[in-house]
Amino acid sequence: MHDTLAPGLYLVATPIGNLGDITLRALEVLKNVDRIACEDTRQTQKLLNHYSIGTSTISYHEHNERDRAAKLIEELKAGARIAVVSDAGMPGISDPGTILVREAIAAGVTIIPLPGANAALSALIASGLPTEEFRFIGFLPEKAGARRTRLEALAAQARDSAQTVILYEAPHRIADTLLDLEAVFGPALRIVAARELTKLHEEFLRGAVADVRVQLTARDRIRGEFVLLIELSPDTNKLDAPRLASEMRESISDQISRLQSESGLDEKEALKRLARESGKSKSEVYRELQRERAKRR
């Protein structure tokens, strides 16, 4: 097929867990391109070995994306056939690939997308949430304050129909993100948390955000990357600006009491959350709490 494979940049979707979830066309392209640009060559090599594909690979990840793109574009302009893959799913979707595509288009290189596995859409069609209108956001900011601000902006946006918002989240941050969702949208917000998609321990947790959070935090350890789906509608609780302004004037003690009441946190966890959201250290917030309590005695 190499002689008939047209020159250009091939965007190849790879399995998100189950190695069987790759198309016949993708296998043919990976076998016959001149080289494969990989997010992680070691990860891609496992797939290539499984299907006895000997095509050479080159690393192409977030740390070398811009520099490596220039080299690949020169090869493509000379008539090369290059495939780009991420570790799992579709390149360019919360993974490297977008910069290379833009530069290839600017250079007049043909772009050939190959459909295939995608975690966001796989989770969406099994979620039971609205599929007529959905919005993919990807990963939220890692820092607590920025994450809360992003969710507040999302809540404040007007909408005239039901839609599903799709997020990606790491296992070590999922509990905090669920707490933020509960605080911004209320404990009854309808969500689905999908983990280990296409793998042996695939799981969908469906229900109110408060209930899903309790289920997850009760586990000894939370494993697997998550796709988090949120149902938003015109009736979804919006941010109440006067209430938020009032909360800004709350004492540390009052804020802790509110978090304990709204989210079921104990005092220690509420203190940690306030520290994260304020950008202060836990010890600093604790000292403020102690000073407040001393004044009230």
Rosetta silent file (secondary structure, phi, psi, omega in degrees, C-alpha in Angstrom):
SEQUENCE: MHDTLAPGLYLVATPIGNLGDITLRALEVLKNVDRIACEDTRQTQKLLNHYSIGTSTISYHEHNERDRAAKLIEELKAGARIAVVSDAGMPGISDPGTILVREAIAAGVTIIPLPGANAALSALIASGLPTEEFRFIGFLPEKAGARRTRLEALAAQARDSAQTVILYEAPHRIADTLLDLEAVFGPALRIVAARELTKLHEEFLRGAVADVRVQLTARDRIRGEFVLLIELSPDTNKLDAPRLASEMRESISDQISRLQSESGLDEKEALKRLARESGKSKSEVYRELQRERAKRR
SCORE:     score description
SCORE:     0.000 S_00000001
   1 L     0.000  -17.426 -174.280    0.000    0.000    0.000 S_00000001
   2 L   -55.357  -41.755 -177.252    2.996    2.319    0.500 S_00000001
   3 L   -67.283  -26.177 -177.759    3.136    3.228   -3.181 S_00000001
   4 L   -99.689   -6.480  178.669   -0.560    4.129   -3.235 S_00000001
   5 L   -76.030  118.574 -175.463   -0.646    5.936    0.113 S_00000001
   6 L   -66.684  146.073  174.558   -0.887    9.613   -0.721 S_00000001
   7 L   -61.413  149.796  178.306    1.648   12.018    0.775 S_00000001
   8 E   147.453 -179.938 -179.501    0.339   14.021    3.699 S_00000001
   9 E  -100.200  117.820 -177.739   -0.244   14.195    7.437 S_00000001
  10 E  -101.314  121.189  178.983   -2.398   11.349    8.769 S_00000001
  11 E   -97.158  107.127 -169.244   -4.177   11.952   12.089 S_00000001
  12 E  -110.038  121.104  175.219   -4.698    8.471   13.501 S_00000001
  13 L   -77.139  137.056  178.915   -6.944    7.669   16.450 S_00000001
  14 E  -119.660  162.734 -176.567   -5.587    4.902   18.690 S_00000001
  15 L   -57.388  146.180  177.408   -7.300    2.756   21.359 S_00000001
  16 L   -95.123    2.577  178.856   -8.111    4.385   24.707 S_00000001
  17 L  -179.620  -63.561 -179.700   -7.693    1.078   26.543 S_00000001
  18 L   -79.754  119.425 -175.944   -8.756   -1.995   24.613 S_00000001
  19 L   -65.272  -15.179  177.777   -6.211   -2.669   21.860 S_00000001
  20 L   -74.933  -11.906 -176.378   -8.975   -4.122   19.696 S_00000001
  21 L   -88.374   56.302  174.983  -10.494   -0.669   19.281 S_00000001
  22 L  -132.685  143.400 -175.186   -8.454    0.341   16.262 S_00000001
  23 L   -81.420  157.655  176.253   -9.725    0.453   12.698 S_00000001
  24 H   -61.557  -38.098  179.371   -8.400   -1.654    9.821 S_00000001
  25 H   -64.179  -41.006  179.422   -7.652    1.555    7.941 S_00000001
  26 H   -61.790  -41.685  179.652   -5.601    2.898   10.860 S_00000001
  27 H   -62.938  -42.366  179.397   -3.493   -0.276   10.923 S_00000001
  28 H   -63.927  -41.023  179.450   -2.834   -0.032    7.175 S_00000001
  29 H   -66.004  -45.602 -179.593   -1.807    3.604    7.465 S_00000001
  30 H   -62.182  -32.478  178.515    0.500    2.949   10.431 S_00000001
  31 H   -71.785  -30.458 -167.229    2.153    0.110    8.508 S_00000001
  32 H  -111.980   -6.294  175.318    2.753    2.152    5.380 S_00000001
  33 L   -72.472  166.336 -179.625    3.614    5.714    6.392 S_00000001
  34 L   -73.989  -35.204  176.230    7.248    6.791    6.397 S_00000001
  35 E  -160.625  163.503 -179.152    7.222    7.487   10.124 S_00000001
  36 E  -119.962  123.190  175.551    4.909    7.902   13.099 S_00000001
  37 E   -89.507  121.555 -170.926    5.057   10.974   15.355 S_00000001
  38 E  -120.141  144.014  172.439    4.107    9.830   18.871 S_00000001
  39 L   -61.656  -42.299  176.345    3.241   11.557   22.114 S_00000001
  40 L  -141.691  110.842 -175.959    5.240    8.793   23.840 S_00000001
  41 H   -60.891  -32.214 -179.689    7.207    6.419   21.618 S_00000001
  42 H   -67.356  -40.733  179.598    7.271    3.760   24.351 S_00000001
  43 H   -67.069  -45.049 -179.372    3.483    3.768   24.664 S_00000001
  44 H   -66.390  -33.435 -178.813    2.937    3.664   20.903 S_00000001
  45 H   -61.488  -31.537  177.289    5.497    0.900   20.509 S_00000001
  46 H   -61.894  -42.156  178.386    3.284   -1.407   22.595 S_00000001
  47 H   -66.849  -45.379 -179.175    0.498   -0.941   20.053 S_00000001
  48 H   -63.134  -40.928  178.782    2.850   -1.368   17.088 S_00000001
  49 H   -64.371  -39.057 -179.081    4.361   -4.530   18.554 S_00000001
  50 H   -60.045  -34.768 -177.774    0.889   -5.961   19.202 S_00000001
  51 L  -107.490   15.709  175.956    0.079   -5.624   15.493 S_00000001
  52 L    53.790   47.827  179.253    3.605   -6.424   14.214 S_00000001
  53 L  -104.686  125.727 -174.347    4.124   -2.968   12.715 S_00000001
  54 L  -104.431   11.429 -179.089    7.745   -1.983   12.134 S_00000001
  55 L   -60.085  140.288 -179.869    7.359    1.668   11.073 S_00000001
  56 L   -70.490  152.587 -177.812    9.900    4.017   12.657 S_00000001
  57 E  -122.928  158.866  175.635    8.713    6.448   15.315 S_00000001
  58 E  -142.513  142.313 -178.067    9.692    9.920   16.491 S_00000001
  59 E   -73.956  142.194  178.030    8.648   11.698   19.674 S_00000001
  60 L  -151.159   94.713 -173.815    6.193   14.552   19.383 S_00000001
  61 L  -133.564 -179.108 -172.428    4.893   15.812   22.729 S_00000001
  62 L   -61.736  -23.508 -176.944    3.951   19.028   24.532 S_00000001
  63 L   -87.352  -19.033  179.686    7.564   19.832   25.440 S_00000001
  64 L  -125.429   12.244 -170.798    9.015   19.583   21.923 S_00000001
  65 H   -56.054  -49.025 -175.416    5.876   20.202   19.855 S_00000001
  66 H   -68.569  -44.749 -179.562    6.869   23.501   18.247 S_00000001
  67 H   -66.875  -42.782 -177.624   10.465   22.548   17.447 S_00000001
  68 H   -69.856  -31.621  179.741    9.577   19.090   16.198 S_00000001
  69 H   -59.334  -40.391 -179.229    6.714   20.435   14.061 S_00000001
  70 H   -60.520  -41.937  179.302    9.173   22.430   11.939 S_00000001
  71 H   -65.505  -43.994 -178.739   11.188   19.298   11.140 S_00000001
  72 H   -66.548  -36.451  179.591    8.083   17.281   10.293 S_00000001
  73 H   -63.768  -39.868  178.174    6.704   20.041    8.068 S_00000001
  74 H   -61.479  -41.258  178.466    9.902   20.022    5.983 S_00000001
  75 H   -66.068  -41.596 -179.599    9.547   16.269    5.481 S_00000001
  76 H   -65.000  -39.733  178.973    5.879   16.628    4.586 S_00000001
  77 H   -65.260  -25.103  178.777    6.622   19.386    2.056 S_00000001
  78 L   -85.986    1.189  176.040    9.109   17.012    0.436 S_00000001
  79 L   103.448   13.738 -179.478    6.339   14.446   -0.047 S_00000001
  80 L   -72.341  159.923  173.389    6.564   12.344    3.093 S_00000001
  81 E  -113.156  111.124 -175.069    3.712   10.343    4.567 S_00000001
  82 E  -125.117  132.984  174.744    3.618   10.950    8.308 S_00000001
  83 E  -103.506  143.396  174.447    1.124    9.704   10.885 S_00000001
  84 E  -120.858  132.631 -179.648    0.615   11.472   14.208 S_00000001
  85 E  -133.622  153.936  170.916   -0.814    9.648   17.217 S_00000001
  86 L  -102.275  178.969  179.582   -1.362   10.421   20.885 S_00000001
  87 L   -61.451  -34.662 -178.926   -0.977    7.898   23.699 S_00000001
  88 L  -160.489  137.577  177.671   -4.699    7.150   23.480 S_00000001
  89 E    88.070 -149.893 -173.616   -7.632    8.515   21.517 S_00000001
  90 L   -99.118  128.636  177.733   -7.532   11.267   18.931 S_00000001
  91 L   -61.203  141.866  179.482   -4.471   13.495   18.494 S_00000001
  92 L    92.684  -13.184  178.097   -5.216   17.155   19.167 S_00000001
  93 L  -101.035   96.240 -173.150   -8.005   16.454   21.678 S_00000001
  94 L    56.533   25.105  178.484   -6.382   17.414   25.005 S_00000001
  95 L  -145.746  164.068  178.575   -3.203   15.965   23.453 S_00000001
  96 L   -59.306  153.937  177.612   -0.468   17.230   21.093 S_00000001
  97 L   144.349  -33.406 -174.751   -1.307   17.618   17.408 S_00000001
  98 H   -62.550  -43.975 -178.765   -3.025   20.963   16.950 S_00000001
  99 H   -62.529  -43.803 -179.713    0.148   22.986   16.300 S_00000001
 100 H   -63.016  -41.216  179.158    1.379   20.504   13.701 S_00000001
 101 H   -62.406  -46.017 -179.528   -1.981   20.534   11.918 S_00000001
 102 H   -60.853  -44.026 -178.298   -2.048   24.343   11.775 S_00000001
 103 H   -71.112  -32.461  177.391    1.482   24.565   10.418 S_00000001
 104 H   -66.946  -41.344  177.802    0.826   21.795    7.914 S_00000001
 105 H   -62.576  -44.489  179.611   -2.238   23.625    6.603 S_00000001
 106 H   -61.840  -29.593 -178.909   -0.233   26.846    6.333 S_00000001
 107 L   -88.236    0.615  178.924    2.415   24.946    4.353 S_00000001
 108 L    80.307   17.619 -179.904   -0.154   23.536    1.939 S_00000001
 109 L   -82.157  141.667  177.934    0.193   19.951    3.228 S_00000001
 110 L   -73.958  133.895  178.416   -2.783   17.606    2.870 S_00000001
 111 E  -107.599  126.980 -179.680   -4.398   16.603    6.180 S_00000001
 112 E  -122.155  104.326  178.331   -6.068   13.175    6.364 S_00000001
 113 E   -85.484  136.099  175.236   -8.063   12.462    9.569 S_00000001
 114 E  -110.436  120.429 -179.270   -8.846    8.846   10.471 S_00000001
 115 L   -69.050  158.673  178.767  -11.841    8.389   12.805 S_00000001
 116 L   173.468 -153.446 -172.901  -11.621    6.125   15.814 S_00000001
 117 L   -62.093  140.517  177.042  -11.650    5.830   19.586 S_00000001
 118 L  -152.036  125.274 -175.083  -12.390    8.907   21.690 S_00000001
 119 H   -65.893  -41.345 -176.260  -13.010    8.932   25.437 S_00000001
 120 H   -61.774  -48.727 -177.617  -15.292   11.976   25.497 S_00000001
 121 H   -72.619  -34.554  177.277  -17.745   10.703   22.895 S_00000001
 122 H   -61.869  -43.082  178.655  -17.648    7.131   24.207 S_00000001
 123 H   -67.582  -39.887 -176.915  -18.626    8.375   27.648 S_00000001
 124 H   -60.926  -48.040 -174.522  -21.272   10.714   26.257 S_00000001
 125 H   -69.432  -18.247  178.232  -23.248    8.103   24.327 S_00000001
 126 H  -101.869    0.513 -172.620  -23.369    5.821   27.391 S_00000001
 127 H   -77.895  -32.187 -172.293  -24.081    8.568   29.916 S_00000001
 128 L    84.956    0.735  177.717  -27.821    8.956   29.481 S_00000001
 129 L   -91.110  168.066 -176.963  -27.346   12.740   29.439 S_00000001
 130 L   -56.160  132.841  177.613  -28.385   14.977   26.510 S_00000001
 131 L  -111.591   -8.616 -179.002  -26.482   14.243   23.304 S_00000001
 132 L   -66.024  -33.598  179.296  -28.273   16.731   21.037 S_00000001
 133 L  -141.388  121.387  179.805  -26.073   19.545   22.319 S_00000001
 134 E  -142.903  160.543 -175.909  -22.786   19.064   24.119 S_00000001
 135 E  -136.219  126.343  179.503  -19.636   21.012   24.888 S_00000001
 136 E   -99.207  124.233 -179.103  -16.145   19.623   25.382 S_00000001
 137 E  -107.806  -26.306 -177.066  -13.923   21.560   27.781 S_00000001
 138 E    81.060 -143.938 -178.529  -11.129   19.068   28.430 S_00000001
 139 E   -81.978  136.323  171.740   -9.094   19.471   31.606 S_00000001
 140 L   -75.535  162.699  175.795   -9.994   22.192   34.095 S_00000001
 141 L   -56.964  146.112 -178.424   -7.170   24.286   35.600 S_00000001
 142 L   -72.717  -36.928 -177.266   -5.134   22.397   38.189 S_00000001
 143 L   -73.092  138.299 -172.986   -5.071   25.216   40.759 S_00000001
 144 H   -58.154  -45.349 -177.328   -8.131   25.301   42.997 S_00000001
 145 H   -64.027  -43.695 -179.859   -8.865   29.004   42.612 S_00000001
 146 H   -67.711  -36.350  178.965   -8.599   28.960   38.820 S_00000001
 147 H   -65.013  -44.570  179.415  -10.696   25.809   38.625 S_00000001
 148 H   -63.275  -40.874  178.516  -13.460   27.336   40.747 S_00000001
 149 H   -62.136  -41.013  179.321  -13.382   30.515   38.626 S_00000001
 150 H   -63.301  -41.928 -179.987  -13.731   28.461   35.426 S_00000001
 151 H   -69.601  -37.176  177.868  -16.754   26.624   36.809 S_00000001
 152 H   -63.954  -38.743  177.617  -18.340   29.844   38.048 S_00000001
 153 H   -65.556  -38.014  178.160  -17.988   31.336   34.565 S_00000001
 154 H   -64.822  -41.403 -179.480  -19.603   28.230   33.118 S_00000001
 155 H   -67.197  -32.071 -176.099  -22.497   28.482   35.576 S_00000001
 156 H   -77.637  -14.030 -177.620  -23.060   32.146   34.791 S_00000001
 157 L   -73.105  134.370  179.003  -23.506   31.549   31.061 S_00000001
 158 L   -73.328  146.660  176.545  -27.082   31.739   29.816 S_00000001
 159 L  -146.135  142.389 -178.026  -28.513   28.702   28.045 S_00000001
 160 L  -111.618    6.096  176.307  -31.870   28.103   26.430 S_00000001
 161 L  -152.754  161.727 -179.839  -31.696   24.323   26.073 S_00000001
 162 L   -68.838  140.814  177.322  -30.316   21.302   27.889 S_00000001
 163 E  -147.429  160.041  177.747  -26.695   20.474   27.151 S_00000001
 164 E  -111.771  130.187  175.390  -23.969   18.200   28.404 S_00000001
 165 E  -101.662  131.520 -176.231  -20.544   19.536   29.372 S_00000001
 166 E  -113.079  126.541  179.645  -17.696   17.038   29.059 S_00000001
 167 E  -123.437  157.138  167.188  -14.532   17.295   31.152 S_00000001
 168 E  -108.176  144.702  177.563  -11.432   15.176   31.653 S_00000001
 169 E  -149.342  144.206  178.867  -10.065   14.782   35.161 S_00000001
 170 L   -80.964  152.123 -177.127   -7.188   12.973   36.842 S_00000001
 171 L   -60.517  -32.973 -177.507   -7.921   10.535   39.697 S_00000001
 172 L   -78.296   -8.683  178.108   -6.007   12.597   42.275 S_00000001
 173 L  -114.091   -6.078 -172.176   -8.108   15.700   41.518 S_00000001
 174 H   -61.231  -39.895 -178.174  -11.548   14.196   40.930 S_00000001
 175 H   -63.468  -42.903  179.112  -12.728   14.576   44.554 S_00000001
 176 H   -66.381  -39.002  179.357  -11.809   18.271   44.655 S_00000001
 177 H   -65.530  -40.181  177.378  -13.453   18.901   41.291 S_00000001
 178 H   -64.452  -37.438  176.044  -16.670   17.235   42.469 S_00000001
 179 H   -62.481  -41.982  178.870  -16.610   19.431   45.583 S_00000001
 180 H   -65.531  -41.970  177.340  -16.267   22.512   43.405 S_00000001
 181 H   -60.082  -42.026 -179.805  -19.135   21.394   41.171 S_00000001
 182 H   -64.888  -39.955 -178.931  -21.290   20.858   44.235 S_00000001
 183 H   -69.821  -37.620 -175.914  -20.430   24.278   45.621 S_00000001
 184 H   -81.356  -44.050 -173.354  -21.070   26.102   42.330 S_00000001
 185 H  -104.894  -11.286 -177.756  -24.103   24.244   40.977 S_00000001
 186 L    99.448  155.215 -174.642  -25.572   22.670   44.106 S_00000001
 187 L   -67.949  -16.945 -177.248  -25.581   19.068   45.418 S_00000001
 188 L   -89.395   -1.327 -179.686  -28.419   17.962   43.098 S_00000001
 189 L   -52.418  129.570 -178.423  -26.472   18.659   39.878 S_00000001
 190 E   -84.042  124.510 -178.563  -26.862   15.615   37.631 S_00000001
 191 E  -137.855  167.945  170.135  -23.527   14.160   36.536 S_00000001
 192 E  -134.844  129.605  175.486  -21.895   11.017   35.228 S_00000001
 193 E  -111.899  113.301 -178.636  -18.336   10.024   36.153 S_00000001
 194 E  -107.856  133.150 -178.768  -16.902    7.470   33.709 S_00000001
 195 E  -135.695  155.659  176.501  -13.607    5.760   34.403 S_00000001
 196 L    54.630   40.283 -176.824  -11.401    3.072   32.841 S_00000001
 197 L   -57.596  134.395 -179.848  -13.346    3.272   29.563 S_00000001
 198 L    70.139    0.045 -178.559  -13.033    0.151   27.348 S_00000001
 199 L   -97.458  177.685 -175.896  -10.890   -1.535   30.023 S_00000001
 200 L   -58.398  -40.156 -175.964  -11.613   -4.479   32.315 S_00000001
 201 L  -103.518   34.213  176.913  -12.843   -2.306   35.192 S_00000001
 202 L   -53.843  138.169 -175.530  -14.890    0.161   33.143 S_00000001
 203 E  -149.586  141.466  173.533  -17.370    1.979   35.364 S_00000001
 204 E  -122.243  122.329  174.397  -20.090    4.616   35.116 S_00000001
 205 E  -106.328  116.742 -175.024  -21.243    6.445   38.259 S_00000001
 206 E  -118.607  140.559  175.968  -24.502    8.273   37.568 S_00000001
 207 E   146.336 -163.792  178.136  -26.518   10.568   39.821 S_00000001
 208 E   -68.102  144.850 -176.109  -26.394   13.753   41.859 S_00000001
 209 H   -57.887  -36.977  179.881  -22.906   15.195   42.247 S_00000001
 210 H   -63.925  -39.565 -179.064  -23.088   14.940   46.057 S_00000001
 211 H   -70.177  -41.951  179.136  -23.939   11.227   45.863 S_00000001
 212 H   -64.133  -39.745  179.097  -21.224   10.445   43.309 S_00000001
 213 H   -62.581  -43.029  179.380  -18.668   12.293   45.422 S_00000001
 214 H   -62.128  -41.964  179.664  -19.602   10.277   48.519 S_00000001
 215 H   -61.070  -44.766 -176.546  -19.287    7.019   46.566 S_00000001
 216 H   -71.776  -44.708 -176.131  -15.833    7.879   45.265 S_00000001
 217 H   -71.256  -14.074  177.020  -14.358    9.341   48.437 S_00000001
 218 L   -77.657  -11.043 -178.689  -15.454    6.281   50.409 S_00000001
 219 L   -80.931  151.422  178.313  -12.956    4.189   48.433 S_00000001
 220 L   -64.246  -34.232 -179.235   -9.478    3.415   49.719 S_00000001
 221 L  -152.314  139.892  178.095   -8.027    4.644   46.459 S_00000001
 222 L  -101.201  121.445 -175.528   -9.454    6.297   43.351 S_00000001
 223 L  -116.569  154.915  171.011   -7.998    4.809   40.172 S_00000001
 224 L    88.472  145.076  175.376   -8.216    5.564   36.473 S_00000001
 225 L   -70.586  144.498 -175.585   -8.595    8.653   34.338 S_00000001
 226 E  -110.235  144.075  161.171  -12.090   10.148   34.417 S_00000001
 227 E  -107.869  122.849 -176.838  -14.467   11.568   31.871 S_00000001
 228 E  -111.200  122.310 -177.688  -16.836   13.801   33.819 S_00000001
 229 E  -115.605  133.755 -174.482  -20.159   14.725   32.216 S_00000001
 230 E  -124.020  129.991  177.236  -22.422   17.457   33.584 S_00000001
 231 E   -91.804  118.290  177.453  -26.030   18.101   32.623 S_00000001
 232 E  -116.407  141.335 -179.884  -26.790   21.806   32.349 S_00000001
 233 L  -145.315  173.307  177.060  -30.176   23.240   31.475 S_00000001
 234 L   -58.599  -21.904 -178.584  -32.023   26.559   31.764 S_00000001
 235 L   -92.844   -6.246  179.290  -33.142   25.362   35.201 S_00000001
 236 L   -60.883  137.027 -178.224  -29.662   24.511   36.465 S_00000001
 237 L   -53.226  126.595  175.947  -28.819   26.580   39.535 S_00000001
 238 L   -93.141  162.045  175.583  -27.064   29.773   38.510 S_00000001
 239 L   -66.112  137.349  178.266  -24.560   31.640   40.611 S_00000001
 240 L  -100.820  101.947 -175.158  -26.194   34.059   42.994 S_00000001
 241 H   -56.682  -46.404  178.414  -24.031   37.202   42.899 S_00000001
 242 H   -59.616  -39.161 -179.993  -25.418   38.713   46.133 S_00000001
 243 H   -65.307  -42.131  179.814  -24.831   35.420   47.944 S_00000001
 244 H   -63.298  -39.607  178.783  -21.257   35.235   46.630 S_00000001
 245 H   -63.142  -39.261  178.151  -20.580   38.788   47.734 S_00000001
 246 H   -63.487  -40.598 -179.292  -21.880   37.906   51.177 S_00000001
 247 H   -64.943  -31.617  179.036  -19.626   34.852   51.310 S_00000001
 248 H   -63.327  -25.520 -179.460  -16.624   37.043   50.526 S_00000001
 249 L   -93.570   -2.125 -178.225  -17.338   38.886   53.783 S_00000001
 250 L   -66.066  148.924  173.243  -17.777   35.711   55.814 S_00000001
 251 L   -73.997  163.927  176.820  -15.393   34.949   58.609 S_00000001
 252 H   -57.977  -43.383 -179.286  -13.178   31.866   58.364 S_00000001
 253 H   -60.856  -42.977 -179.954  -15.325   30.203   60.997 S_00000001
 254 H   -67.386  -39.238  179.399  -18.539   30.925   59.094 S_00000001
 255 H   -64.134  -39.684  178.104  -17.057   29.675   55.841 S_00000001
 256 H   -64.673  -43.236  179.369  -15.998   26.431   57.510 S_00000001
 257 H   -62.189  -40.393  179.962  -19.455   25.977   58.998 S_00000001
 258 H   -65.127  -43.688  179.192  -21.041   26.576   55.599 S_00000001
 259 H   -63.917  -37.632  177.887  -18.784   24.049   53.885 S_00000001
 260 H   -64.536  -38.692 -178.761  -19.535   21.503   56.565 S_00000001
 261 H   -73.774  -44.779 -174.638  -23.252   22.066   56.099 S_00000001
 262 H   -78.815  -36.934 -171.224  -23.314   22.195   52.283 S_00000001
 263 H  -115.784   -2.502  177.963  -20.695   19.592   51.408 S_00000001
 264 L    72.020   21.908  179.338  -20.511   17.325   54.446 S_00000001
 265 L   -80.087  150.790  169.861  -16.839   18.075   55.081 S_00000001
 266 L   -82.275  173.072 -173.906  -15.280   17.774   58.500 S_00000001
 267 H   -61.400  -38.765 -178.048  -13.481   20.830   59.889 S_00000001
 268 H   -63.820  -45.189 -179.710  -10.048   19.659   58.770 S_00000001
 269 H   -68.469  -37.557  177.876  -11.147   19.092   55.153 S_00000001
 270 H   -63.552  -39.155  178.810  -13.072   22.382   55.089 S_00000001
 271 H   -64.195  -43.198  179.445   -9.942   24.175   56.329 S_00000001
 272 H   -63.232  -40.090 -179.453   -7.826   22.565   53.607 S_00000001
 273 H   -67.364  -42.376  177.996  -10.322   23.557   50.941 S_00000001
 274 H   -59.976  -39.028  179.169  -10.445   27.187   52.120 S_00000001
 275 H   -62.890  -45.303  179.789   -6.652   27.282   51.999 S_00000001
 276 H   -61.357  -46.409 -175.028   -6.595   25.980   48.421 S_00000001
 277 H   -69.992  -28.865 -178.526   -9.256   28.402   47.215 S_00000001
 278 H   -90.662  -11.205 -178.350   -7.681   31.420   48.869 S_00000001
 279 L    78.010   12.480  179.337   -4.156   30.595   47.757 S_00000001
 280 L  -100.590  166.220  175.703   -2.979   30.617   51.379 S_00000001
 281 L   -78.088  156.652  179.231   -1.241   27.910   53.334 S_00000001
 282 H   -60.640  -39.716 -178.660   -3.297   25.688   55.592 S_00000001
 283 H   -66.342  -35.201  179.359   -1.383   26.920   58.643 S_00000001
 284 H   -65.932  -44.735  178.460   -2.096   30.562   57.738 S_00000001
 285 H   -65.008  -38.137  179.403   -5.843   29.933   57.464 S_00000001
 286 H   -63.856  -39.792  178.582   -5.746   27.972   60.704 S_00000001
 287 H   -64.254  -39.512  177.100   -4.044   30.890   62.488 S_00000001
 288 H   -62.040  -40.417  178.294   -6.762   33.252   61.193 S_00000001
 289 H   -62.548  -42.639  179.969   -9.389   30.868   62.517 S_00000001
 290 H   -65.444  -38.105  178.477   -7.714   30.764   65.912 S_00000001
 291 H   -65.923  -40.196  177.413   -7.540   34.569   66.048 S_00000001
 292 H   -60.602  -45.579 -178.272  -11.259   34.811   65.229 S_00000001
 293 H   -67.062  -33.712  178.881  -12.126   32.369   67.959 S_00000001
 294 H   -66.126  -37.490 -179.630   -9.895   34.162   70.463 S_00000001
 295 H   -67.249  -28.486 -176.148  -11.723   37.451   69.787 S_00000001
 296 H   -83.561  -11.125 -178.480  -15.091   35.817   70.459 S_00000001
 297 L   -77.618    0.000    0.000  -14.086   34.523   73.876 S_00000001
